[in-house]
Amino acid sequence: MKRGEWALSCTLYMEEHLKENLTVEALSAWAGYSPWYFSRCFKEKVGASPMEYLKQRRLFAAAGEISRGRKILDVALDYGWDTHGGFAKAFISQFGYSPALLRAFHLRDQSWKGDTMGLSLKNTENLKEPEELYKELLNTLNENGTEYEPGKLRNLYEKAFHFHQGQKRYSGEEYITHSLKVAILLADMGADFMTVGAGLLHDAGKWEEEGIIKEILYAYEEFQKTGICTDDRGALIALADRLHNMRTIEFVDPATFKKRAEETVRIFSPLAAKYGDIRLRSELDDLSFPHLSS
């Protein structure tokens, strides 16, 4: 089995055995390599060491269970922590707040919607109208304190709207909604205004823009063709584009599900890890794993 293939198989194996006592020695033996070689190759392909990746996946799974009402200590023990304190320390390090706070939100009848307390990136799938999405883009930029030029942003939006007019997504929605949702994800990821603006135009074919936005769009196009990242901003657009496409994968031909999921875990999840966005990394994995095991 090729190195990339076993790394993918290993992440799937970890996902299926998160509550078991997995060690580097056990995982490397499962893969058929020495612990040193296994760890080096895994980090190269996945973007994190085996144990760090495993800890992140366990913490996100634990957060989901706590948010749905399970007791913190029970969850901590299930996922391999011996004490409440040790689990809480790891949880705070990962998310920036305590598991007790997450549990308190559940007890106050807060529903788990996938984006509670910053566990994942903003989801706008319930928003369908372009103007509604545009307002959400403005809100996201304002919430994050991102500096932007309102007139310039509106101009970029109108260019994208004009280019995609009459085009439809597989879901039946206007195509411009995809461009807007990619831009919103970029804004939520903390991207600068130029990158967000480029996100609006990333599928707009021939770009009339000059300067920085055009440079970012060419970097995005190059990454899509070669997988080579010459400009981080182009790679961020590719990540936001992939996340939204994975969120709407049910509208794609089922024959492509597994191929797209494999590509996501092999290329895009490690890229998200490179940029340190564990929210993005975790959601890409969560959206992909069900299709890998089918």
Buried (B, 14 or more C-beta within 10 A) or exposed (E): EEBBEBBBBBBBBBBEBBBEEBEBEEBBEBBEBEBEEBBEBBBEBBBBBBBEBBBBBBBBBBBBBBBEEBEBBEBBBBBBBEEBEEBBEBBBEBBEEBBEEBBEBBEEEEEBEBBBBEBBBBBBEEBEEBEEBBEBBBEBBEEEEBEBEEEEBEEBBEBBBEBBEEEEBEBEBBBBBBBBBBBBBBBBBEBBBBBBBBBBBBBBEEBEBEEBBBBBBBBBBBBEEEEEBEBBBBBBBBBBBBBBBBBBBEEBEEEEBBEBBBBBBBBBBBBBBBBEBBBBBBBBBBBBBEBBEE
